[in-house]
Amino acid sequence: MQRRQPTPGRTEPQRTRTALVAIATAACTIGAVAMTAGPADAATRHTLPDSTPAWATSANDAGAVAASTDVEGEVYLPLRDQRGAEALATAVSTPGNARYRKPLSPSAWIAEYAPTRASADEVTGYLRAQGLTITAVPASHEFVVFRGPASVVGSVLGTSLHSYRHAGKTLVAPTSAPSLPSSIAGLVSGVTVDQGRLLTHPELVQQGETPATSTPARTLREQATGPTGIQAKCSAYDGQNTATVPAAYGTTTVRTFACGYVPKQIRSAYGVDALAAKGVRGQGQTVAIIDAYASPTIVHDTDTYSARNGEPGLTSATFQQKIPSPSQFTDQVLCQQPSGWQGEETLDVQSVHAVAPAAKILYVGGTNCGGGLDVAMSKVLDQGLANLVSNSYGDVGENVPLSAIRGQENLHVQAAGEGIGLYFSSGDDGDESAALGSAQPDFPASSPWVTAVGGTSLGIGADGRKTFETGWGDVLDQIVSSDRGDVYAAPLPGDLVGGGAGGGRSTLFDQPAYQKGVVPSSLANGKRVSPDLAALADPYTGFAIGIRPITDDSTLATGDYVDETYGGTSLASPLTAALMAIVQQSTHTRLGFANPTIYATHRAVPKAFVDVVPPRSPIALAYTSATSGKDYLVTLDHDTSLTTAKGYDDVTGLGAVSFTALSQVARR
């Protein structure tokens, strides 16, 4: 079969070719007939292609789950005109096109491209009749979220559910391809009932921690040792304090880690502090933030933090929430509990408010980290509640069923067609090879319809200017005492991975037109490569936040206010979205899906971007753990197999964000 050529700027998962062509035809044929039910029922059922995870194998099978196990599922409905929706998304996002920056309203997009209400009603009616509970159907009718006991779910889908060992967890998934009666299967493009979706996690890292998805072999371990004489004191700005360490990279004196940069420093480093002084602070812009659950103290925490740093607090004009009640929270254990997402929400809100203090922040919380996030996204898109959306979460690589990826990708196509820019953090585990055994970027950041934001390590001097910027990838070497004095526990740079920006070549998506001729063929090999841009992500040069941590996930009780320092591409994404808000206000534009314009700007004016290249000599920081008191040398710019380079690279994309570069993008 000859593969059709994608529309300009469009790429598709190669393995979903058959499903996509089927969606585009009037016949709505979903796939081959499968004999998954009994003989009398077999001819009336169709299998749902690409709806099982690759990790649900007999080798990983841990046995059948209890019949009463509560399981979430999601049914995806195809767009009425898949190619038309993609063509619109490309047209409104591509410079030179007659429709450039002329998006549809949400209601117009839904009327023209979304699945019909009648189709959604037929699907939900069938699922309810079989004993399942419908928990959400968005206004766009692109998916249906349901829940039910494992035995009922398995019966409805013509399969059985087992537990499987994957990524250090025990997860529920179907033992065979799900199927539905042909009358219902003809209305849907896929279904997911596996708990791999619940591995979606915040891309958040603190000093002294490894990313949440790290395998046990990568845990930051400490050598038994007596006290050293280092005890590095954190620096309020780069170079404020130094420490004497065992000889490393030709010196024994290195700078110390950051205490945590504050809003004014961030605005200065990214070139918008002077604009803020002139009143350009994000007015008229709305940045939506999507995470799971909700912090019970977000307003109180942010107001306390702002007051301590001389910043304005939140008001009804600058902050709004659309959040579920705690009684609606689900799948909390697998989703890392509300406490596991509280720091993420706090970082997102406070970093956006730091860069664009007059922009409206809309926080939309999901009921969980699976279908709940899709529901939250649809609330924003279906009502046009924001023109920029920051999403600081991701899957472990692209290791979820293709039907789920395709369902989420349709949301990205909708956003582009409506002129809404989606920004996703690229991940904190480099190429994910340690967790998955193969190199792949994190989805949704790898989607060709979103802007993926990678990470940098950033020094900000006493004058507020950048002193250095390199790719984020930390390797730690513990400093231990011995009979020879203080020494490193391992040969430099060490063997303790402290996190690094995600990125690399997609295993699913072909190279979009906007990346051709810019991304080196040695990296792309015909595929989408992420990230697109980068911003501060290194926790050792990180951002200070203020939080009253949740101490009891069942009651959401919180402790006393504390200052903490966070990093991860969870920081890079909201910083970039907030900077885009400043750019949109100052240039009176609405960028929408910015990638085609970003890459076109790079072709025309490559020097507009801050190219992040390897430092001439290694940059290292002294770090002392506040919890253990142990000392480390942190060597920067070591990100798994991903490397920074001149021009585009898979750690920082086209380069670090700046007001100057993004303003040129907005003016194209």
C-alpha positions, 0 to 999 in steps of 0.5 A: 500500500502506498503511503499518502503524503501528509499535508504541509507541517503534518506528520502521522504515526507510521503504525496508525496508517490503516486506522487513519485512512479508515477514519478518513473514509465514509465507511468508518471501517475500523479494522479486521473482524476478530473472533474475540467473542462467542461463535454467535457473537463473533461476526457482529464484533470488530476489533479496535486497532492499536488499543493495547499497550506493547508492554502487555505481554505474557512475559510481564503477565502477573495474573487476572485482576480481581473482578471488582477492581475499579478501572478507567477507560476512554473511547475515542471518536474520529473527527468528521474530517480528519484531513480537513482539520489538519489542513486548517491547523497547518494553514492558520499556523504557517506564514504566507498562507492566506489563512495564517493567524485566522483561526476558527472559534471553538464553536465553529471548529466543533461544528465543522470537525468534531464528532457529532453529538449523536455518535457520542450519545450512541456510544455512551448509551451503549456503555451505560446499558452494559453497566459502565459509568460515564464520567465525562464527555467533552463538548467536542465529543472527541472521547468518552471517559468511563469507569467500571469493575474490571469484570464488566469492562472486560466483558463489554470489550470482549477481552479480559483484564490482567495485571502486568509488570511495567516500568516498576509498577503493576498495571492493569491492561487487556490480555487481547485486543478490545472489540465492540459490536460493529454498530458501535465500533463503526463510530469509534477510532479506538479505546484504552483501558490500560493503566499505562496512562496513569504513569503520566507524571509531572516533569518536576525535579528538586535539588538532590533528587532524581526524576520521578520516573527514574529506575532504582539503579539511578537513585541518588545514592550516598557513600558512607563518609565522615564530614568533609570541610566543604559545606557549600553555601547556596548562592542568591546569584551566580558567583556569590559564593564559592567552595574549595573542592578536590581538583576538578577540571583544572581548578579547586575553586567552583561556584556553588549551587543556586538558592533559587532565583526569584521573579525579578531575576527571571524577568531580567535574565529573559529580557522582560524586566524593563518591559514590566517597569513600563507596564507590559506585564501580560495584560489581556493574555490568558495562560491556562495551566493543566495538572492533576488534582488541585493544591488547597493552598495555591492562592495563600501560598502564592500571595505569601511568596509574592509578598516576600519577594516584593511582587503583586499577589493574585487577584480575581483578574489574574487567577481563576480555577476550574477544579474538581472537588476532592471527592472526585479525585481518582487513581491517586496512588498510581498518579502519585497522590495530590501531594505529588502534583501540588509542587507542580501546580505551585511551580507552574502558577508562581513561575507564570506569575513571576514573568507575566504578573498581570496575565490571567492564569487559569488553573484547570485540574484533572480528576486524575492523571489519565482521562482527567487531563484530557477532560481538563484540556477539552474544557480549555479548548471547547470554550476558548478559555485561554490563548496559551496552555502550559502542560508540565506533564508527560508519559514515560516515552511514547509507550502508550497505545496508539489509539490513546496517542491519536486521541490526544493528538486530535486535541492538539489539532483542535488547539492549532485550528483554534489558534491556541498555543500548546506548550509541553515540557519535554521530560526530565529523564533524557532519552528514557533509555534507562526506564524503557531500555530504548531511546525515545522522547516523551509524549505529548511533547513529541506530538508535531502539533505542540511546542516542546520545551527542553531545558537549560542550566542558567547562571544569573549574575548580580546584575540580573544578566545571564552569566552562562547557559548550557544544556540541562543534564546533571551528573553528581559525584559525591565528595567523601573524606579518606585518609588522603583527604577529600576525594571524589567517590567516582571518576569525574564527572561521577555516576549519579544522574541528577536529571536531564532534559528530555528529547530525541527522535520520535518512534511514531511521528514522521518529520513535520515540514517545518523541521525539514532543512533545520533539524540535522538529518543525523538526528531526524532520520525522517522523524519528528525530533523534540524539543523545539525551544528551551528554558531554565530547568536545572534544579541546581540553578533553579527557581524558588517557590513558596508552598505549604506542603500537603501532609495528609493526602486523604484530608489534604491537610497542609504543613507550614509555609516553606521555601523550596527550589524546583527545576525540571522542564516543568519549570521551562514550559510555564516560563516559555508560555508566560514569555509568549504572553508578554510577546503577544501583548507587546506585539498585539499578536496571537501566535497560536501553534507557533512551531511553523513560524518559529522554524521559519524565523530561524531559517530567515534569522538564525542568530535571533535565537540564543544557540546553546552550545557545549561550554568551552570548559566544563561547568561544575557547581558545589552542592551540599544536601540540606537533608543529609549534609553530604557534599557533591560536585555537579557537572552540567551539560551531561544529558544521557545520550542527548547532546548540545551542539551548534544549531539545532540539538535534541536537548535545547532545540533551536535554542534558549527562549528570549524576548528578542527572538520570540518577538521576531517570531510574533512579527512574521 
